[in-house]
């Protein structure tokens, strides 16, 4: 049975995940909060998994690092791609840029999220200490997931800043 503090942590993590999933379906103002909140929270959460991989390595640390680097590269590519799928528009009424994920973007986000937290559940059960596949997946998915989020937010910032105020005054949507 789970302790009360562990159960509380699980409830908080589930609540945060539900919040982020629901937000994927809603148009939202692009702001420092929307660009930074998710990466900061997931970095803090992932730190435990990553540190656990190195303090109790089931496989060579070199292999873990190689998988993490592969996760960084592939996660970055997916995040950059996903940000390109996001619809952006300038809202003349509020004077702010609004973003909304599209269908494929949401599907990719959910698949990565499910994979990441499915493995995280196994890590919570300490299977990464006894099962090499779980240990390897945990190392890869930790960085894959984080850099997917990092590069998505970076590209959203880059896309939003490349448009001049005058071109946005027309109220047009832009997708690239």
VMD Tcl script that draws the C-alpha trace (Angstrom):
set ca {
  {0.00 0.00 0.00}
  {1.19 3.51 -0.76}
  {2.03 5.87 2.08}
  {-0.12 8.98 2.48}
  {2.69 11.27 1.28}
  {3.25 9.09 -1.80}
  {-0.47 9.05 -2.48}
  {-0.61 12.84 -2.16}
  {2.30 13.16 -4.61}
  {0.50 10.88 -7.07}
  {-2.70 12.93 -6.78}
  {-0.80 16.19 -7.33}
  {1.06 14.79 -10.35}
  {-2.19 13.50 -11.87}
  {-3.88 16.87 -11.29}
  {-1.00 18.72 -12.98}
  {-1.03 16.29 -15.91}
  {-4.79 16.66 -16.36}
  {-4.37 20.44 -16.29}
  {-1.71 20.34 -19.03}
  {-3.73 17.91 -21.17}
  {-6.89 20.04 -20.90}
  {-4.89 23.16 -21.78}
  {-3.74 21.48 -25.01}
  {-7.34 21.68 -26.27}
  {-7.81 25.36 -25.44}
  {-6.60 28.49 -27.13}
  {-4.32 30.37 -24.76}
  {-2.38 33.60 -24.62}
  {1.30 33.14 -25.38}
  {3.09 34.56 -22.35}
  {6.16 33.98 -20.23}
  {3.99 31.82 -17.95}
  {2.77 29.60 -20.78}
  {6.27 29.33 -22.19}
  {8.05 28.58 -18.90}
  {5.65 26.87 -16.48}
  {5.48 23.47 -18.14}
  {9.24 23.13 -18.83}
  {10.13 24.20 -15.28}
  {7.67 21.79 -13.62}
  {8.66 18.85 -15.81}
  {12.37 19.57 -15.29}
  {11.93 19.47 -11.54}
  {9.87 16.30 -11.77}
  {12.33 14.60 -14.15}
  {15.38 15.43 -12.05}
  {14.52 12.61 -9.64}
  {14.32 10.05 -12.42}
  {17.58 11.18 -13.97}
  {19.45 11.27 -10.68}
  {18.09 7.82 -9.77}
  {19.43 6.44 -13.05}
  {22.95 7.53 -12.15}
  {22.91 6.65 -8.44}
  {21.60 3.11 -9.07}
  {22.80 2.30 -12.60}
  {21.64 -1.09 -13.86}
  {23.54 -0.57 -17.11}
  {26.72 1.26 -18.00}
  {26.61 5.00 -17.36}
  {28.03 5.47 -20.88}
  {24.99 3.72 -22.36}
  {22.65 5.84 -20.21}
  {24.35 9.03 -21.38}
  {24.23 7.91 -25.02}
  {20.49 7.20 -24.72}
  {19.94 10.55 -23.03}
  {21.76 12.32 -25.86}
  {19.62 10.46 -28.41}
  {16.60 11.54 -26.38}
  {17.76 15.17 -26.49}
  {18.21 15.11 -30.28}
  {15.00 13.26 -31.16}
  {12.92 15.06 -28.54}
  {14.19 18.42 -29.80}
  {13.26 17.51 -33.37}
  {9.75 16.43 -32.33}
  {9.22 19.55 -30.21}
  {10.33 21.82 -33.05}
  {7.98 19.99 -35.42}
  {5.05 20.10 -32.99}
  {5.45 23.86 -32.50}
  {5.17 24.26 -36.26}
  {1.77 22.56 -36.10}
  {0.47 25.07 -33.55}
  {-1.91 27.76 -34.80}
  {-0.97 31.30 -33.78}
  {-3.01 34.43 -34.18}
  {-2.84 38.02 -33.09}
  {-5.89 39.00 -31.06}
  {-6.60 42.66 -31.83}
  {-8.93 43.03 -28.86}
  {-6.37 41.99 -26.24}
  {-3.25 42.90 -28.21}
  {-1.77 39.47 -27.48}
  {-0.69 36.45 -29.48}
  {-2.87 33.39 -28.94}
  {-1.90 29.81 -29.66}
  {-3.84 26.60 -30.05}
  {-2.53 23.11 -30.69}
  {-3.95 21.27 -33.67}
  {-5.03 17.63 -33.85}
  {-1.73 15.96 -34.79}
  {0.12 18.11 -32.28}
  {-2.23 16.98 -29.50}
  {-1.96 13.31 -30.51}
  {1.85 13.46 -30.52}
  {1.87 15.27 -27.17}
  {-0.44 12.68 -25.59}
  {1.56 9.73 -26.96}
  {4.81 11.13 -25.56}
  {3.13 12.01 -22.26}
  {1.62 8.53 -21.86}
  {4.94 6.84 -22.70}
  {6.86 9.10 -20.32}
  {4.57 8.66 -17.36}
  {3.96 4.98 -18.06}
  {7.69 4.44 -17.64}
  {7.67 6.81 -14.67}
  {5.16 4.54 -12.93}
  {7.54 1.61 -13.49}
  {10.40 3.71 -12.11}
  {8.27 4.52 -9.08}
  {7.90 0.79 -8.55}
  {11.74 0.61 -8.72}
  {11.60 -1.65 -11.79}
  {14.46 0.37 -13.28}
  {16.67 -1.22 -10.59}
  {15.83 -4.75 -11.75}
  {14.79 -4.48 -15.39}
  {17.31 -3.21 -17.93}
  {14.67 -2.28 -20.52}
  {12.86 -0.05 -17.99}
  {16.16 1.56 -17.00}
  {17.03 2.28 -20.64}
  {13.55 3.60 -21.43}
  {13.59 5.82 -18.35}
  {16.90 7.40 -19.37}
  {15.79 7.95 -22.97}
  {12.27 9.19 -22.24}
  {13.34 11.60 -19.51}
  {15.41 13.70 -21.91}
  {13.20 12.99 -24.95}
  {10.15 14.32 -23.12}
  {11.92 17.35 -21.65}
  {13.56 18.47 -24.88}
  {10.32 17.89 -26.77}
  {8.75 20.45 -24.42}
  {11.79 22.79 -24.41}
  {12.04 23.04 -28.19}
  {8.31 23.36 -28.65}
  {8.30 26.38 -26.34}
  {11.48 27.81 -27.89}
  {10.02 27.60 -31.40}
  {6.72 29.11 -30.26}
  {8.70 32.02 -28.83}
  {10.77 32.28 -32.01}
  {7.69 32.20 -34.24}
  {5.87 34.81 -32.18}
  {8.82 37.19 -32.11}
  {9.50 37.06 -35.85}
  {6.32 38.91 -36.72}
  {6.30 42.68 -36.53}
  {3.51 44.51 -34.75}
  {2.27 45.97 -38.02}
  {1.77 42.59 -39.68}
  {-0.14 41.33 -36.64}
  {-2.39 44.41 -36.62}
  {-4.16 42.90 -39.59}
  {-5.54 40.18 -37.27}
  {-4.25 37.38 -39.48}
  {-3.42 33.89 -38.36}
  {0.06 32.62 -39.05}
  {1.18 29.02 -38.95}
  {4.86 28.88 -39.89}
}
mol new
graphics top color blue
foreach p $ca { graphics top sphere $p radius 0.5 }
foreach p [lrange $ca 0 end-1] q [lrange $ca 1 end] { graphics top cylinder $p $q radius 0.2 }
display resetview
